[in-house]
Every structure is written in structure tokens, then in C-alpha cells.
Amino acid sequence: MQWLALPFEDPSIKSLAKYFDVQAFPCLIIIGRDGKTVTKKARNLLNLYKENAYPFTDAKMELLEKEMEEAAKNLPKSEYHVDHLHELSLVSEGTGGGPFTCFDYDEQGSGLTYQCLECGYEVHPRCMRAVEPALAGSFESK
């Protein structure tokens, strides 16, 4: 998708950031044709749902959240990863997760992730290479 964007040095950024209460950059805010704010969470939504986030309506977000909850039901609640010593727990935004960086591919995302509650190691479910506890971390490459 093509987005209108302001160069970081644009002087109008300060007033827009204040108006939209922007806390961090980069930031993506979706504004409807009527000029009203659709969502201030567009960057997170695109990281989480990719192009499926469009059209960013409340109904679409509810549908995507239900789909994620359904996907989580089919995943183990905890696993051991081939590159990590500790047990990893499946977390979502609603259960202590949120934005994450997958240690396997250095990819950012949010939503479901396996996370080590001891040290913060995170891996996306699609990157999970599960092993028996005795073999966990035996192939560490990092």
C-alpha cells in the first residue's frame, strides 16, 4: 500500500505529533476520507496482521483477534526451542505479550509469541523449532 509520509525533518511533525499524541517514531496513523482518525495503532496492526488489517475497522479487528485466539488454541502452551535453554511460554497481547523481536530471524512483530519468562528470549510461533527439554539449547547458534 502507498502511504503519505512526512520526511523526519519536516517542521510540521512536531505539531502533528502533539495533536495525535504520538509517543514514538516511526508512527502510522490511518485517517479516513472524512478526516477522522481511524486508528493510531496502524503500525502495530500491520506488523501483526500484515495486509489483512485493512480496512482497519473495529469489525475487522474483532474478526482478526478471534482468528488469533483460535490459532492459539491449536498451539502448545509451552515449548523448548532448539536454540534456547529455558522453557518458552506462549503469550499474546492479552496475556503479557505485545510487540516482540523474534530472536531467530530478528523480525519484529506483535501478537502471539513464545517468550522466555526468565530472560526475555522471544520467538514467533512459525519460527519455533521445538525439541525435548533435554535437547533445548544444544544447538545454540546465538
Summary of the structure (lengths in Angstrom):
residues: 142
radius of gyration: 18.2
end to end distance: 34.8
largest distance: 58.2
contacts: 338
relative contact order: 0.13
helix: 32%
strand: 19%
